[in-house]
Amino acid sequence: MKKFTFPNAAFVTILTLAGCASPQQILQGMEGTAINSALARGQFDLQCPGAQASVLSQELMQPLFFGGPERGLYTIGVSGCNQRKTYQIICPQGEGGCFPADTLGNIR
C-alpha cells in the first residue's frame, strides 16, 4: 500500500484550490498583464510614452475547445498626449501572456 506523502497532499490541495477560484479572482490575476499589453500598444500607437491605461470592462470567456483555458477579455482605455484609444485584450488563463483581440479577428 502506498503512503500519502506530503508532496502528494500539497499537489492535491493546489488542484483543489485552483478549481475554487472565482471568475473575479481569475480576472484580477491576469489584469496587470492585460494592462501592460494595452499600454505598450497604446504608447506606440499614440506616439506618447507617458500614456496611461485603465480597465473599462472585463469578462471571463469560455474555452474555445474542450479542455482549453478560460480567457479573460479586457477592454482597456489608453490616453495621453491629448489622444485616447480603446483596446480589447485577451489573456488565456495559465498561459502567461496577453494579446490584442484584433490580432485574431473576431474569435470569441
C-alpha positions in Angstrom: 0.0 0.0 0.0 1.3 3.4 -1.0 1.6 6.1 1.7 0.1 9.5 1.1 3.2 11.8 1.4 3.3 15.5 2.0 4.2 16.4 -1.6 1.2 14.5 -2.9 -1.0 16.1 -0.3 0.3 19.6 -1.4 -0.4 18.8 -5.0 -4.0 17.7 -4.3 -4.5 20.8 -2.2 -3.3 23.1 -5.0 -5.5 21.3 -7.5 -8.5 21.7 -5.2 -7.9 25.4 -4.6 -7.3 26.1 -8.3 -10.8 24.8 -9.1 -12.3 27.0 -6.5 -11.1 30.4 -7.8 -14.0 32.7 -8.6 -14.2 34.3 -12.0 -13.3 37.7 -10.4 -10.2 36.2 -8.8 -9.1 34.8 -12.1 -9.7 38.1 -13.9 -7.8 40.0 -11.2 -4.8 37.6 -11.5 -4.5 38.5 -15.2 -5.4 42.2 -15.1 -1.8 43.6 -14.7 -0.6 41.7 -17.7 -3.6 42.9 -19.8 -3.0 46.5 -18.8 0.7 46.3 -19.7 -0.1 44.8 -23.0 -2.6 47.5 -23.9 -0.4 50.3 -22.5 2.6 49.2 -24.6 0.5 49.2 -27.8 -1.2 52.4 -26.9 2.1 54.2 -26.2 3.3 53.1 -29.6 0.0 53.9 -31.5 -0.4 57.3 -29.8 3.4 58.1 -30.0 3.1 59.0 -26.4 5.5 57.3 -23.9 3.6 59.0 -21.0 0.2 57.5 -21.8 -1.8 55.9 -19.0 -4.1 52.9 -19.1 -7.3 52.0 -17.2 -9.6 48.9 -17.3 -13.0 49.8 -18.7 -14.5 46.3 -18.5 -13.6 42.7 -18.1 -15.2 39.3 -18.5 -14.3 35.7 -18.4 -14.8 33.9 -21.7 -15.3 30.1 -22.0 -12.6 28.0 -23.6 -12.6 27.7 -27.4 -12.4 23.9 -27.2 -12.9 21.2 -24.6 -10.1 21.3 -22.0 -8.8 24.6 -23.3 -8.1 27.6 -21.0 -10.7 30.1 -20.0 -9.8 33.5 -21.3 -10.1 37.0 -19.8 -11.3 39.7 -22.1 -10.4 43.2 -21.0 -11.5 46.5 -22.6 -8.7 48.9 -21.7 -8.6 52.7 -22.4 -5.2 54.3 -23.1 -4.9 58.0 -23.0 -2.1 60.6 -23.3 -0.8 63.5 -25.3 -4.4 64.7 -25.9 -5.4 61.4 -27.6 -7.1 58.2 -26.5 -7.7 54.7 -27.8 -9.5 51.6 -26.6 -8.1 48.1 -26.9 -9.6 44.7 -26.3 -7.0 42.4 -24.8 -7.3 38.6 -24.4 -5.5 36.7 -21.7 -5.7 32.9 -21.7 -5.6 31.6 -18.1 -2.3 30.0 -17.2 -0.6 30.8 -20.5 1.4 33.7 -19.1 0.7 36.3 -21.8 -1.9 38.5 -23.3 -2.5 39.8 -26.8 -4.8 42.3 -28.6 -8.0 40.7 -29.7 -7.7 42.3 -33.2 -4.8 40.0 -34.0 -7.3 37.1 -34.1 -10.1 38.7 -35.9 -13.4 38.1 -34.1 -12.8 34.8 -32.4 -14.8 34.5 -29.2 
